[in-house]
Amino acid sequence: MAVNLDPDLLSILVCPKCRSEFRVDDEANELICTNAACALAYPVRDDIPVLLIDEARDTRAETESASN
């Protein structure tokens, strides 16, 4: 299921933790922070981004294990 967000909205959204831009992960239905040091993945539920740090998934551990 693809993330269905207005491009204008997506252009102004930033990570609430570090203020970096997002990239869209349509496969996981998430917005991923583009800052490698942060790299939190925020869920998009019913076309609404849930930008709560407590709801975000840390993708850094996945990236580190994939590189080993």
Secondary structure, 3 states (H helix, E strand, C coil): CCCCCCHHHHHHCCCCCCCCCEEEECCCCEEEECCCCCCEEEEEECCEECCCHHHCEECHHHHHHHHC
